[in-house]
Amino acid sequence: MKKHVFLLLALISFSTTQAQDFKTLTYFINDTIELQLDLFLPKTKSKEKLPLIIHVHGGGFAIGTREWGHHISEYAATKDYAAASISYSLYMKDKNFSCDGSLPEKIKAIQIAANQLQQAVIFFNKNKDVFNIDTTKIFLSGSSAGAEAVLHAAFWDDKMMKIYRDRLPDGFKYAGVISGAGAIMDLNLINKNNLVPVLLFHGSADTTVPYATAAHHSCPPNSSGWLMLFGSYSIYNHIIALNGSTKLITYCGGAHEYSDKVFSKTPQMVIDFTNSVLNKEKQQSHTIIATGKNKENNMYNFCD
């Protein structure tokens, strides 16, 4: 007999970190995969339903674990948020995600991760009362490949990108998105109808995931894995043109190692952003932080 896709309360383990307890839950099962998440909850029970941040780790869709997202999830739980760090299928494991890889495989990796992230959201929608979640206040966050997953989950048309049977309710919208060194395949995926507040942070000299508009990994146009991407700077300007709410933090001269910077070093920036969204405050700002790196690189010009 097949296991049901969603388990109401598949509690696998209960672990302890220095500050916060977390529960490991199975959020999706089909015939070939089983996916888990680590859920951090505030220590003090709230009478009001909690906003939720779901984090997706990076790693080029080839490596990484949900433990990589424990830093922001644990911190958010100390600020009266529920927070989950998810595992997802590492579709590019043992495959080539660079210039001489396969373009359809690259796109499929993004599609799978975005779809599986949506299954985590569906899980919380179905179990909102169990975990005391306000499903109108769900934020997505991710670093690098995880940021690409959250951007596409938020803005790629659900009917076009879907893989699995279950879908989000019609009219569902995320409260907001937090993207660390992320990019999207088409700016036109972001439009006035699906616009939500977005916090972006990125190194201006990133040659892995472009800060502005460029090929993934700076690949030459004749590469088999050539993929044009629109990074944080381009997304920010696009949302501003739509008169949306967005904030960009530029690490001037920084490369791809800044993809996790805010989550790991200044997580209060995330909470300040999400609190502002929940308070219905519109944000349109660009903060430039000097790194002293790559000054000879023309990408440094974006910092002016």
Backbone as CSV, one residue per row, in Angstrom:
resi,resn,N_x,N_y,N_z,CA_x,CA_y,CA_z,C_x,C_y,C_z
1,MET,0.848,-1.203,0.000,0.000,0.000,0.000,0.876,1.243,0.000
2,LYS,0.582,2.170,-0.895,1.402,3.371,-0.993,1.230,4.240,0.245
3,LYS,2.335,4.868,0.642,2.241,5.837,1.723,1.548,7.087,1.201
4,HIS,0.770,7.718,2.052,0.109,8.961,1.653,1.150,10.053,1.468
5,VAL,0.929,10.920,0.501,1.903,11.960,0.171,2.228,12.824,1.376
6,PHE,1.227,13.209,2.124,1.475,14.071,3.264,1.192,13.334,4.563
7,LEU,2.108,13.439,5.483,1.936,12.847,6.796,1.583,13.958,7.763
8,LEU,0.489,13.762,8.458,0.020,14.824,9.343,1.056,15.209,10.385
9,LEU,1.633,14.232,11.012,2.626,14.552,12.028,3.688,13.469,12.045
10,ALA,4.492,13.452,11.013,5.522,12.431,10.920,6.752,12.899,11.693
11,LEU,6.705,12.729,12.974,7.797,13.160,13.827,8.872,12.093,13.848
12,ILE,10.026,12.431,13.272,11.109,11.458,13.151,12.066,11.553,14.329
13,SER,12.371,12.758,14.755,13.306,12.893,15.866,13.077,14.210,16.562
14,PHE,13.639,14.338,17.714,13.555,15.586,18.469,14.960,15.877,18.959
15,SER,15.547,16.967,18.458,16.939,17.269,18.738,17.051,18.602,19.444
16,THR,18.218,18.867,20.017,18.422,20.091,20.768,19.654,20.816,20.279
17,THR,19.521,22.118,20.037,20.659,22.965,19.763,20.923,23.783,21.006
18,GLN,21.908,24.655,20.957,22.247,25.438,22.138,21.059,26.257,22.628
19,ALA,20.325,26.880,21.704,19.285,27.816,22.108,17.873,27.298,21.876
20,GLN,17.676,26.589,20.807,16.322,26.231,20.406,16.205,24.730,20.129
21,ASP,15.057,24.177,20.505,14.730,22.809,20.118,14.161,22.827,18.714
22,PHE,14.324,21.717,18.001,13.664,21.601,16.702,13.121,20.194,16.514
23,LYS,12.093,20.122,15.689,11.476,18.846,15.350,11.807,18.522,13.900
24,THR,12.196,17.291,13.644,12.424,16.838,12.275,11.164,16.124,11.801
25,LEU,10.582,16.648,10.731,9.308,16.164,10.213,9.452,15.732,8.766
26,THR,8.730,14.710,8.395,8.654,14.312,6.992,7.514,15.085,6.345
27,TYR,7.846,15.872,5.320,6.811,16.707,4.714,6.347,16.212,3.357
28,PHE,7.066,15.261,2.768,6.645,14.762,1.455,7.183,13.354,1.245
29,ILE,6.313,12.488,0.732,6.717,11.125,0.376,6.019,10.744,-0.923
30,ASN,6.785,10.186,-1.855,6.148,9.463,-2.954,6.901,8.148,-3.135
31,ASP,6.765,7.524,-4.267,7.340,6.186,-4.442,8.865,6.180,-4.426
32,THR,9.489,7.326,-4.721,10.950,7.340,-4.872,11.671,8.240,-3.890
33,ILE,10.992,9.191,-3.266,11.682,10.123,-2.377,10.918,10.320,-1.076
34,GLU,11.669,10.696,-0.059,11.122,11.095,1.224,11.884,12.340,1.649
35,LEU,11.172,13.427,1.900,11.798,14.705,2.194,11.453,15.138,3.612
36,GLN,12.450,15.731,4.266,12.271,16.138,5.654,12.605,17.610,5.835
37,LEU,12.131,18.151,6.937,12.455,19.519,7.334,12.683,19.557,8.835
38,ASP,13.442,20.546,9.259,13.647,20.788,10.685,12.870,22.037,11.061
39,LEU,11.937,21.890,11.993,11.058,22.982,12.380,11.469,23.526,13.746
40,PHE,11.779,24.822,13.774,12.103,25.531,15.002,10.894,26.367,15.402
41,LEU,10.514,26.293,16.678,9.377,27.053,17.195,9.832,27.877,18.390
42,PRO,9.208,29.023,18.614,9.559,29.807,19.808,9.355,28.990,21.076
43,LYS,10.197,29.232,22.056,10.082,28.490,23.312,8.809,28.871,24.076
44,THR,8.397,30.120,23.939,7.178,30.574,24.602,5.998,30.420,23.654
45,LYS,4.984,29.702,24.076,3.822,29.480,23.231,3.040,30.777,23.065
46,SER,2.606,31.011,21.844,1.862,32.221,21.522,0.393,31.894,21.318
47,LYS,-0.483,32.790,21.813,-1.912,32.625,21.559,-2.240,32.966,20.112
48,GLU,-1.445,33.840,19.524,-1.645,34.218,18.126,-0.893,33.261,17.214
49,LYS,-1.402,33.078,16.027,-0.727,32.206,15.056,0.582,32.850,14.616
50,LEU,1.569,32.011,14.318,2.933,32.476,14.070,3.202,32.709,12.589
51,PRO,3.968,33.748,12.268,4.517,33.837,10.917,5.571,32.744,10.741
52,LEU,5.812,32.341,9.509,6.706,31.217,9.219,7.727,31.613,8.173
53,ILE,8.984,31.265,8.421,10.050,31.402,7.431,10.502,29.993,7.042
54,ILE,10.482,29.695,5.737,10.972,28.403,5.237,12.258,28.663,4.475
55,HIS,13.349,28.017,4.907,14.671,28.278,4.328,15.144,27.108,3.464
56,VAL,15.783,27.469,2.339,16.327,26.481,1.397,17.833,26.702,1.285
57,HIS,18.607,25.674,1.599,20.069,25.793,1.574,20.611,25.832,0.145
58,GLY,21.837,26.292,0.009,22.523,26.319,-1.280,23.312,25.054,-1.533
59,GLY,24.165,25.111,-2.563,25.001,23.964,-2.890,24.896,23.517,-4.332
60,GLY,24.438,24.407,-5.209,24.394,24.082,-6.635,23.472,22.925,-6.979
61,PHE,22.456,22.681,-6.149,21.519,21.567,-6.349,22.240,20.217,-6.373
62,ALA,23.462,20.188,-5.813,24.271,18.965,-5.841,24.736,18.535,-4.460
63,ILE,24.933,19.502,-3.565,25.404,19.199,-2.209,24.591,20.031,-1.222
64,GLY,24.837,19.789,0.062,24.214,20.573,1.108,23.185,19.787,1.896
65,THR,22.909,20.272,3.099,21.920,19.642,3.973,21.065,20.729,4.621
66,ARG,19.943,20.335,5.157,19.076,21.313,5.799,19.725,21.920,7.036
67,GLU,20.724,21.245,7.601,21.440,21.818,8.750,22.104,23.142,8.389
68,TRP,22.391,23.339,7.106,22.988,24.603,6.663,22.049,25.781,6.900
69,GLY,20.778,25.519,7.060,19.819,26.591,7.315,19.438,26.738,8.772
70,HIS,20.108,26.018,9.646,19.759,26.095,11.056,20.054,27.468,11.654
71,HIS,21.089,28.165,11.129,21.453,29.447,11.725,20.307,30.448,11.661
72,ILE,19.735,30.656,10.492,18.654,31.630,10.374,17.365,31.094,10.994
73,SER,17.142,29.790,10.896,15.919,29.210,11.466,15.929,29.313,12.986
74,GLU,17.048,28.985,13.583,17.163,29.065,15.043,17.003,30.506,15.503
75,TYR,17.638,31.434,14.788,17.555,32.838,15.171,16.117,33.346,15.056
76,ALA,15.447,33.007,13.957,14.077,33.472,13.745,13.152,32.987,14.857
77,ALA,13.380,31.766,15.329,12.531,31.221,16.390,12.686,31.993,17.695
78,THR,13.845,32.616,17.909,14.031,33.450,19.106,13.328,34.794,18.965
79,LYS,12.836,35.089,17.760,12.155,36.363,17.483,10.663,36.142,17.206
80,ASP,10.132,35.060,17.749,8.690,34.766,17.681,8.217,34.386,16.281
81,TYR,9.082,33.747,15.521,8.713,33.161,14.242,8.818,31.642,14.350
82,ALA,7.961,30.943,13.624,8.240,29.545,13.310,9.199,29.561,12.127
83,ALA,10.128,28.619,12.080,11.107,28.607,10.997,11.480,27.175,10.665
84,ALA,11.528,26.878,9.382,11.838,25.520,8.932,12.958,25.555,7.912
85,SER,13.895,24.651,8.044,14.947,24.459,7.053,14.711,23.109,6.391
86,ILE,14.575,23.113,5.056,14.128,21.899,4.371,15.264,21.173,3.660
87,SER,15.086,19.883,3.502,15.867,19.086,2.563,15.100,19.015,1.248
88,TYR,15.816,18.848,0.160,15.177,18.681,-1.144,16.072,17.793,-2.000
89,SER,15.532,17.258,-3.073,16.303,16.351,-3.920,17.471,17.088,-4.562
90,LEU,18.672,16.557,-4.398,19.869,17.169,-4.990,20.026,16.611,-6.403
91,TYR,19.228,17.150,-7.302,19.109,16.588,-8.649,20.426,16.628,-9.410
92,MET,21.276,17.604,-9.146,22.531,17.731,-9.885,23.690,16.982,-9.237
93,LYS,23.432,16.194,-8.222,24.506,15.405,-7.617,25.102,14.469,-8.659
94,ASP,26.418,14.500,-8.773,27.160,13.695,-9.751,26.841,14.107,-11.196
95,LYS,26.246,15.304,-11.378,26.008,15.842,-12.713,26.756,17.154,-12.856
96,ASN,26.798,17.669,-14.060,27.559,18.877,-14.352,26.617,20.075,-14.382
97,PHE,26.799,20.998,-13.427,25.957,22.189,-13.353,26.680,23.420,-13.897
98,SER,27.785,23.191,-14.599,28.593,24.307,-15.082,28.369,24.527,-16.578
99,CYS,29.352,25.173,-17.231,29.185,25.609,-18.626,29.036,24.445,-19.604
100,ASP,29.733,23.358,-19.350,29.672,22.228,-20.273,28.659,21.170,-19.836
101,GLY,27.722,21.587,-19.000,26.636,20.701,-18.601,25.468,20.797,-19.567
102,SER,24.323,20.309,-19.143,23.121,20.281,-19.980,22.149,21.368,-19.522
103,LEU,21.746,22.241,-20.439,20.800,23.302,-20.094,19.471,22.739,-19.584
104,PRO,18.845,21.766,-20.259,17.578,21.228,-19.730,17.723,20.654,-18.314
105,GLU,18.887,20.063,-18.023,19.103,19.517,-16.684,19.187,20.635,-15.648
106,LYS,19.826,21.743,-16.016,19.899,22.887,-15.105,18.496,23.401,-14.765
107,ILE,17.692,23.562,-15.791,16.337,24.071,-15.593,15.518,23.100,-14.753
108,LYS,15.696,21.814,-15.013,14.953,20.798,-14.258,15.349,20.817,-12.786
109,ALA,16.619,21.066,-12.500,17.068,21.125,-11.108,16.357,22.245,-10.358
110,ILE,16.245,23.408,-11.001,15.538,24.535,-10.392,14.064,24.194,-10.205
111,GLN,13.473,23.581,-11.216,12.050,23.233,-11.172,11.751,22.256,-10.041
112,ILE,12.584,21.247,-9.899,12.369,20.243,-8.852,12.476,20.879,-7.472
113,ALA,13.526,21.675,-7.245,13.706,22.295,-5.934,12.549,23.235,-5.607
114,ALA,12.106,24.027,-6.590,10.990,24.952,-6.368,9.702,24.193,-6.071
115,ASN,9.472,23.110,-6.791,8.278,22.287,-6.561,8.296,21.633,-5.187
116,GLN,9.451,21.129,-4.793,9.526,20.479,-3.487,9.388,21.489,-2.356
117,LEU,9.899,22.689,-2.552,9.662,23.757,-1.588,8.161,24.028,-1.466
118,GLN,7.470,24.045,-2.583,6.022,24.254,-2.532,5.314,23.134,-1.771
119,GLN,5.842,21.923,-1.857,5.244,20.826,-1.087,5.392,21.061,0.411
120,ALA,6.502,21.690,0.817,6.662,22.042,2.230,5.624,23.084,2.635
121,VAL,5.366,24.037,1.744,4.352,25.062,2.027,2.964,24.421,2.121
122,ILE,2.678,23.494,1.218,1.400,22.769,1.260,1.270,21.997,2.577
123,PHE,2.356,21.386,3.011,2.365,20.660,4.284,1.967,21.581,5.436
124,PHE,2.536,22.782,5.470,2.205,23.718,6.551,0.792,24.265,6.407
125,ASN,0.326,24.434,5.174,-1.064,24.848,4.981,-2.023,23.807,5.546
126,LYS,-1.711,22.531,5.339,-2.578,21.462,5.824,-2.478,21.275,7.338
127,ASN,-1.348,21.676,7.908,-1.108,21.454,9.333,-0.954,22.764,10.103
128,LYS,-1.601,23.802,9.615,-1.443,25.129,10.224,-1.903,25.138,11.683
129,ASP,-2.949,24.393,12.004,-3.435,24.384,13.377,-2.530,23.553,14.287
130,VAL,-1.938,22.519,13.737,-1.025,21.676,14.522,0.175,22.485,14.996
131,PHE,0.715,23.333,14.108,1.926,24.088,14.424,1.648,25.563,14.710
132,ASN,0.359,25.932,14.754,-0.025,27.304,15.083,0.544,28.310,14.079
133,ILE,0.396,28.010,12.786,0.973,28.822,11.715,-0.089,29.699,11.076
134,ASP,0.263,30.955,10.834,-0.574,31.854,10.052,-0.136,31.739,8.591
135,THR,-0.936,31.093,7.776,-0.528,30.799,6.398,-0.595,32.019,5.484
136,THR,-1.067,33.143,5.996,-0.987,34.394,5.230,0.343,35.100,5.479
137,LYS,1.163,34.510,6.343,2.434,35.140,6.729,3.603,34.169,6.546
138,ILE,3.664,33.542,5.376,4.742,32.601,5.073,5.782,33.283,4.202
139,PHE,7.015,33.310,4.681,8.142,33.870,3.946,9.038,32.734,3.448
140,LEU,9.611,32.913,2.274,10.600,31.983,1.733,11.973,32.629,1.796
141,SER,12.979,31.864,2.191,14.348,32.384,2.176,15.279,31.316,1.640
142,GLY,16.366,31.763,0.996,17.310,30.800,0.447,18.622,31.449,0.082
143,SER,19.648,30.633,0.030,20.997,31.068,-0.303,21.471,30.364,-1.566
144,SER,21.988,31.133,-2.549,22.582,30.583,-3.763,21.548,29.740,-4.527
145,ALA,21.791,28.449,-4.708,20.796,27.602,-5.372,19.466,27.642,-4.637
146,GLY,19.517,27.721,-3.319,18.290,27.839,-2.539,17.549,29.127,-2.839
147,ALA,18.301,30.200,-3.100,17.680,31.473,-3.472,17.025,31.370,-4.842
148,GLU,17.656,30.653,-5.763,17.035,30.431,-7.068,15.740,29.630,-6.904
149,ALA,15.755,28.678,-5.991,14.546,27.882,-5.745,13.420,28.742,-5.189
150,VAL,13.721,29.619,-4.218,12.647,30.402,-3.609,12.097,31.445,-4.579
151,LEU,12.968,32.042,-5.403,12.493,33.031,-6.375,11.568,32.383,-7.398
152,HIS,11.925,31.195,-7.862,11.077,30.523,-8.853,9.809,29.958,-8.206
153,ALA,9.897,29.512,-6.972,8.694,29.048,-6.283,7.698,30.187,-6.097
154,ALA,8.208,31.391,-5.862,7.340,32.544,-5.619,6.745,33.112,-6.897
155,PHE,7.503,33.039,-8.023,7.097,33.796,-9.204,6.856,32.973,-10.471
156,TRP,7.312,31.744,-10.507,7.079,30.906,-11.685,5.633,30.404,-11.636
157,ASP,4.916,30.520,-12.729,3.516,30.118,-12.764,3.359,28.679,-12.294
158,ASP,2.523,28.500,-11.282,2.376,27.202,-10.628,1.916,26.113,-11.592
159,LYS,1.027,26.455,-12.504,0.508,25.461,-13.441,1.568,25.025,-14.448
160,MET,2.488,25.928,-14.784,3.529,25.614,-15.764,4.669,24.806,-15.161
161,MET,5.009,25.111,-13.902,6.200,24.509,-13.311,5.907,23.256,-12.513
162,LYS,4.665,22.946,-12.260,4.357,21.898,-11.294,4.794,20.510,-11.776
163,ILE,5.195,19.694,-10.825,5.576,18.306,-11.071,4.618,17.375,-10.338
164,TYR,4.296,17.714,-9.100,3.515,16.828,-8.247,2.024,17.170,-8.305
165,ARG,1.214,16.263,-7.846,-0.234,16.381,-7.946,-0.772,17.547,-7.137
166,ASP,-0.307,17.682,-5.903,-0.863,18.690,-5.010,-0.339,20.078,-5.347
167,ARG,-1.227,21.051,-5.302,-0.883,22.427,-5.595,-1.339,23.325,-4.461
168,LEU,-0.765,24.518,-4.429,-1.195,25.507,-3.450,-2.606,25.988,-3.789
169,PRO,-3.348,26.476,-2.805,-4.702,26.972,-3.082,-4.677,28.112,-4.095
170,ASP,-5.706,28.215,-4.899,-5.821,29.325,-5.842,-5.778,30.647,-5.079
171,GLY,-4.996,31.578,-5.614,-4.891,32.890,-4.990,-3.879,32.974,-3.868
172,PHE,-3.214,31.855,-3.547,-2.218,31.891,-2.465,-1.038,32.779,-2.865
173,LYS,-0.563,33.596,-1.929,0.629,34.409,-2.141,1.507,34.340,-0.900
174,TYR,2.803,34.330,-1.144,3.745,34.385,-0.027,3.744,35.782,0.571
175,ALA,4.115,35.864,1.847,4.235,37.177,2.474,5.443,37.923,1.942
176,GLY,6.495,37.182,1.602,7.703,37.809,1.094,8.779,36.781,0.814
177,VAL,9.871,37.252,0.218,10.978,36.396,-0.200,12.288,37.042,0.236
178,ILE,13.222,36.222,0.739,14.566,36.677,1.087,15.550,35.857,0.267
179,SER,16.341,36.527,-0.567,17.218,35.858,-1.529,18.668,36.271,-1.330
180,GLY,19.530,35.294,-1.024,20.956,35.535,-0.904,21.687,35.039,-2.134
181,ALA,22.163,35.977,-2.980,22.873,35.648,-4.220,22.035,34.737,-5.107
182,GLY,20.786,35.126,-5.275,19.887,34.363,-6.131,19.689,35.020,-7.480
183,ALA,18.959,34.333,-8.346,18.660,34.847,-9.679,17.421,34.145,-10.204
184,ILE,16.834,34.738,-11.225,15.647,34.168,-11.850,15.885,34.068,-13.355
185,MET,15.247,33.092,-14.004,15.507,32.850,-15.423,14.840,33.866,-16.336
186,ASP,13.806,34.543,-15.852,13.083,35.494,-16.691,12.474,36.552,-15.788
187,LEU,12.870,37.809,-15.960,12.308,38.883,-15.139,10.800,39.011,-15.315
188,ASN,10.304,38.636,-16.494,8.875,38.758,-16.757,8.033,37.800,-15.918
189,LEU,8.688,36.843,-15.241,7.952,36.000,-14.306,7.425,36.823,-13.129
190,ILE,8.089,37.932,-12.849,7.678,38.824,-11.766,6.807,39.917,-12.371
191,ASN,5.549,39.960,-11.972,4.631,40.942,-12.541,3.741,41.529,-11.450
192,LYS,2.919,42.494,-11.810,2.085,43.189,-10.828,1.110,42.253,-10.124
193,ASN,0.721,41.177,-10.777,-0.263,40.265,-10.198,0.326,39.364,-9.111
194,ASN,1.616,39.013,-9.256,2.203,38.089,-8.277,3.259,38.747,-7.396
195,LEU,3.371,40.060,-7.474,4.415,40.790,-6.762,4.266,40.648,-5.250
196,VAL,5.375,40.325,-4.579,5.438,40.301,-3.114,6.726,41.006,-2.703
197,PRO,6.828,41.456,-1.454,8.062,42.102,-1.004,9.255,41.149,-1.088
198,VAL,10.403,41.693,-1.507,11.601,40.877,-1.699,12.811,41.578,-1.082
199,LEU,13.535,40.858,-0.231,14.834,41.292,0.282,15.906,40.526,-0.476
200,LEU,16.847,41.257,-1.069,17.917,40.652,-1.853,19.270,41.083,-1.280
201,PHE,20.205,40.151,-1.210,21.588,40.547,-0.919,22.522,39.738,-1.804
202,HIS,23.632,40.379,-2.232,24.457,39.788,-3.286,25.796,40.511,-3.342
203,GLY,26.854,39.780,-3.653,28.145,40.390,-3.951,28.169,40.898,-5.379
204,SER,28.641,42.124,-5.589,28.579,42.723,-6.923,29.532,42.086,-7.918
205,ALA,30.529,41.345,-7.426,31.507,40.702,-8.307,31.300,39.188,-8.386
206,ASP,30.084,38.746,-8.149,29.755,37.321,-8.188,29.764,36.830,-9.643
207,THR,30.608,35.860,-9.938,30.661,35.287,-11.288,30.024,33.901,-11.345
208,THR,29.498,33.435,-10.241,28.793,32.149,-10.218,27.315,32.374,-10.521
209,VAL,26.671,33.128,-9.670,25.299,33.591,-9.923,25.392,35.089,-10.154
210,PRO,25.027,35.592,-11.322,25.283,37.002,-11.631,24.533,37.962,-10.708
211,TYR,25.238,39.019,-10.354,24.637,40.082,-9.549,23.611,40.864,-10.362
212,ALA,23.892,41.083,-11.622,22.971,41.804,-12.508,22.410,40.816,-13.525
213,THR,22.652,41.032,-14.817,22.170,40.123,-15.856,23.357,39.562,-16.618
214,ALA,23.516,38.265,-16.580,24.649,37.616,-17.237,24.410,36.118,-17.269
215,ALA,25.302,35.418,-17.932,25.197,33.961,-17.989,25.615,33.340,-16.666
216,HIS,24.922,32.283,-16.291,25.284,31.487,-15.121,26.729,31.015,-15.261
217,HIS,27.510,31.171,-14.198,28.923,30.809,-14.193,29.731,31.573,-15.251
218,SER,29.181,32.683,-15.747,29.852,33.485,-16.788,30.187,32.653,-18.020
219,CYS,29.305,31.715,-18.362,29.559,30.800,-19.482,29.527,31.534,-20.818
220,PRO,30.390,31.134,-21.761,30.315,31.699,-23.114,29.043,31.228,-23.820
221,PRO,28.522,32.036,-24.769,27.220,31.731,-25.383,27.136,30.399,-26.118
222,ASN,28.274,29.846,-26.551,28.228,28.575,-27.277,28.322,27.368,-26.350
223,SER,28.224,27.596,-25.045,28.321,26.486,-24.089,27.027,25.686,-24.080
224,SER,27.174,24.385,-23.870,25.985,23.533,-23.810,25.118,23.861,-22.597
225,GLY,25.744,24.376,-21.550,25.005,24.706,-20.334,24.747,26.192,-20.184
226,TRP,24.770,26.935,-21.291,24.571,28.389,-21.221,23.166,28.714,-20.742
227,LEU,23.090,29.519,-19.679,21.800,29.898,-19.100,21.871,31.351,-18.665
228,MET,21.065,32.199,-19.273,21.007,33.591,-18.869,20.212,33.707,-17.576
229,LEU,20.756,34.475,-16.636,20.096,34.675,-15.354,20.019,36.160,-15.024
230,PHE,18.973,36.520,-14.318,18.765,37.886,-13.867,18.948,37.892,-12.350
231,GLY,20.054,38.494,-11.909,20.395,38.474,-10.500,19.758,39.583,-9.694
232,SER,20.264,39.762,-8.480,19.621,40.635,-7.492,19.460,42.071,-7.967
233,TYR,20.487,42.620,-8.595,20.435,44.011,-9.051,19.343,44.187,-10.106
234,SER,19.252,43.244,-11.027,18.228,43.314,-12.069,16.830,43.107,-11.480
235,ILE,16.701,42.173,-10.544,15.408,41.929,-9.900,14.964,43.162,-9.127
236,TYR,15.888,43.758,-8.384,15.579,44.953,-7.607,15.042,46.063,-8.516
237,ASN,15.747,46.347,-9.602,15.320,47.417,-10.500,13.988,47.104,-11.179
238,HIS,13.758,45.827,-11.467,12.498,45.415,-12.074,11.339,45.643,-11.102
239,ILE,11.528,45.278,-9.840,10.469,45.458,-8.848,10.230,46.940,-8.583
240,ILE,11.290,47.730,-8.561,11.134,49.175,-8.406,10.311,49.741,-9.558
241,ALA,10.585,49.262,-10.785,9.827,49.732,-11.949,8.350,49.366,-11.833
242,LEU,8.047,48.260,-11.135,6.660,47.857,-10.903,6.066,48.535,-9.669
243,ASN,6.873,49.406,-9.041,6.482,50.112,-7.819,6.183,49.150,-6.681
244,GLY,6.974,48.074,-6.640,6.815,47.095,-5.574,7.699,47.407,-4.382
245,SER,7.607,46.567,-3.367,8.382,46.720,-2.146,9.600,45.804,-2.199
246,THR,10.778,46.388,-2.113,11.995,45.586,-2.215,13.163,46.312,-1.563
247,LYS,14.124,45.532,-1.124,15.335,46.076,-0.516,16.522,45.274,-1.027
248,LEU,17.572,45.971,-1.446,18.784,45.327,-1.955,19.967,45.706,-1.079
249,ILE,20.721,44.705,-0.659,21.974,44.906,0.061,23.097,44.421,-0.849
250,THR,23.957,45.327,-1.275,25.059,45.003,-2.171,26.364,44.951,-1.396
251,TYR,27.040,43.815,-1.457,28.381,43.699,-0.909,29.350,44.071,-2.014
252,CYS,29.786,45.320,-1.982,30.533,45.900,-3.091,31.875,45.187,-3.281
253,GLY,32.060,44.582,-4.465,33.270,43.839,-4.762,33.255,42.408,-4.267
254,GLY,32.217,42.038,-3.545,32.134,40.683,-3.009,31.750,39.670,-4.073
255,ALA,32.246,38.463,-3.949,31.935,37.389,-4.895,30.877,36.463,-4.284
256,HIS,30.843,35.218,-4.737,29.732,34.339,-4.349,29.795,33.907,-2.884
257,GLU,30.917,34.118,-2.228,31.005,33.723,-0.825,30.093,34.566,0.067
258,TYR,29.513,35.638,-0.479,28.591,36.469,0.292,27.147,35.967,0.199
259,SER,26.942,34.826,-0.406,25.576,34.318,-0.620,24.846,33.989,0.679
260,ASP,25.579,33.761,1.757,24.958,33.405,3.044,25.216,34.465,4.106
261,LYS,25.793,35.586,3.700,26.323,36.568,4.645,25.273,37.069,5.630
262,VAL,24.132,37.510,5.133,23.107,38.059,6.022,22.563,36.980,6.949
263,PHE,22.293,35.789,6.402,21.741,34.705,7.221,22.684,34.319,8.357
264,SER,23.985,34.301,8.082,24.944,33.799,9.067,25.505,34.881,9.978
265,LYS,25.636,36.109,9.475,26.321,37.157,10.236,25.398,38.258,10.757
266,THR,24.387,38.595,10.001,23.489,39.695,10.422,22.027,39.284,10.254
267,PRO,21.603,38.207,10.904,20.245,37.689,10.687,19.143,38.655,11.109
268,GLN,19.478,39.620,11.976,18.450,40.580,12.370,17.960,41.384,11.170
269,MET,18.793,41.516,10.121,18.353,42.189,8.895,17.154,41.473,8.284
270,VAL,17.154,40.156,8.364,16.029,39.373,7.843,14.779,39.659,8.668
271,ILE,14.933,39.631,9.982,13.784,39.847,10.871,13.269,41.279,10.751
272,ASP,14.168,42.236,10.606,13.737,43.621,10.399,12.893,43.737,9.132
273,PHE,13.323,43.025,8.079,12.582,43.053,6.821,11.215,42.392,6.979
274,THR,11.177,41.197,7.552,9.901,40.489,7.676,8.943,41.229,8.616
275,ASN,9.480,41.803,9.694,8.630,42.585,10.588,8.036,43.787,9.865
276,SER,8.852,44.419,9.040,8.384,45.568,8.279,7.267,45.173,7.317
277,VAL,7.439,44.004,6.685,6.397,43.505,5.777,5.102,43.257,6.548
278,LEU,5.224,42.617,7.696,4.030,42.305,8.487,3.344,43.575,9.008
279,ASN,4.135,44.631,9.159,3.577,45.921,9.568,3.071,46.729,8.380
280,LYS,3.087,46.095,7.189,2.592,46.706,5.946,3.346,47.976,5.572
281,GLU,4.651,47.969,5.838,5.512,49.093,5.486,6.170,48.827,4.133
282,LYS,6.042,49.745,3.221,6.655,49.599,1.912,8.141,49.949,2.007
283,GLN,8.972,49.130,1.351,10.409,49.352,1.377,10.933,49.483,-0.049
284,GLN,11.742,50.482,-0.274,12.448,50.654,-1.540,13.804,51.264,-1.217
285,SER,14.796,50.407,-0.966,16.109,50.927,-0.564,17.221,50.041,-1.084
286,HIS,18.366,50.663,-1.320,19.568,49.963,-1.761,20.698,50.351,-0.829
287,THR,21.192,49.379,-0.064,22.286,49.594,0.879,23.567,48.997,0.304
288,ILE,24.631,49.782,0.258,25.911,49.320,-0.285,26.897,49.156,0.861
289,ILE,27.478,47.967,0.967,28.452,47.652,2.011,29.788,47.352,1.357
290,ALA,30.814,48.116,1.689,32.137,47.935,1.097,32.800,46.666,1.609
291,THR,33.473,45.954,0.728,34.249,44.768,1.119,35.746,44.972,0.898
292,GLY,36.096,45.953,0.062,37.500,46.178,-0.269,38.060,45.174,-1.245
293,LYS,37.190,44.349,-1.842,37.635,43.290,-2.747,37.305,43.641,-4.195
294,ASN,38.086,43.071,-5.117,37.793,43.115,-6.555,37.590,44.535,-7.090
295,LYS,38.396,45.473,-6.613,38.226,46.853,-7.060,38.590,47.039,-8.526
296,GLU,39.412,46.140,-9.035,39.808,46.238,-10.436,38.747,45.646,-11.362
297,ASN,37.773,44.959,-10.790,36.731,44.296,-11.575,35.658,45.305,-11.953
298,ASN,35.213,45.300,-13.221,34.206,46.270,-13.629,32.878,46.075,-12.933
299,MET,32.674,44.908,-12.296,31.447,44.694,-11.536,31.377,45.608,-10.323
300,TYR,32.533,46.169,-9.923,32.569,47.092,-8.804,31.798,48.360,-9.132
301,ASN,31.625,48.651,-10.425,30.928,49.861,-10.840,29.477,49.869,-10.398
302,PHE,28.882,48.694,-10.171,27.499,48.627,-9.724,27.319,49.261,-8.351
303,CYS,28.418,49.466,-7.641,28.336,50.008,-6.291,28.215,51.521,-6.273
304,ASP,28.367,52.183,-7.404,28.322,53.659,-7.441,26.899,54.156,-7.198
